[in-house]
């Protein structure tokens, strides 16, 4: 299946009209990823078809949570090359999106993407989640904190839940071992003010790909001692 067919079928699956803006934006984004990937390490996935399936459609699948609605305020933690934030912004330009990453070169890339795609209501932040999660300008200011970063769920919860206001959600994109991660992370999630609401299985038109989306609701304020100092959430998960 070629790039165009994957995108068409993927967008149709999630009831998104593939209009001229969306089609052109994804094409431009794809080309920027391939161009910049020669200079900095953005992704190991470089074939057009894989970019469509494993980056673009995989990111868009988070709309299955029914939480990514018009004008929602979203922070994408550890966004890397902009996943899932940028694809979500392309298909719903009304969302207020913040992209956070610890590598400045990636943030420089994302600023160019935002400019080239004429995206407004988008903020690119260079820094660590542990630091921004303590900052009163960002702490508990978001409806949605979302992450596709590669880390265990306990660590991700400590990175992401401090950004979420009460009643909001932390959405984590995970692989086939999501249930095992939930069992290990449940205590940490509770400590951080969250409660697991559900798991959504995702079919990405490829039998070898088994992704799941974990939805965690923010029930109470995150205690002030969290997140801990930079590095601790990954070195010593709760």
Secondary structure, DSSP 8 states (H G I E B T S, - for coil): --HHHHHHHHHHHTT----HHHHHHHHHHHHHHHHHTTTS---S--SHHHIIIIIIIHHHGGGGGS---TT-EEEEET-TTTTTHHHHHHH-TTSEEEEEES-HHHHHHHHHHHHHTT--SEEEEES-HHHHTT-TTTTT-EEEEEE--SS-HHHHHHHHGGGEEEEEEEEEEE-TTHHHHHHHHHHHHHHTTEEEEEEEEEE-S-TT-EEEEEEEEE-S---TT-S-STTHHHHS--
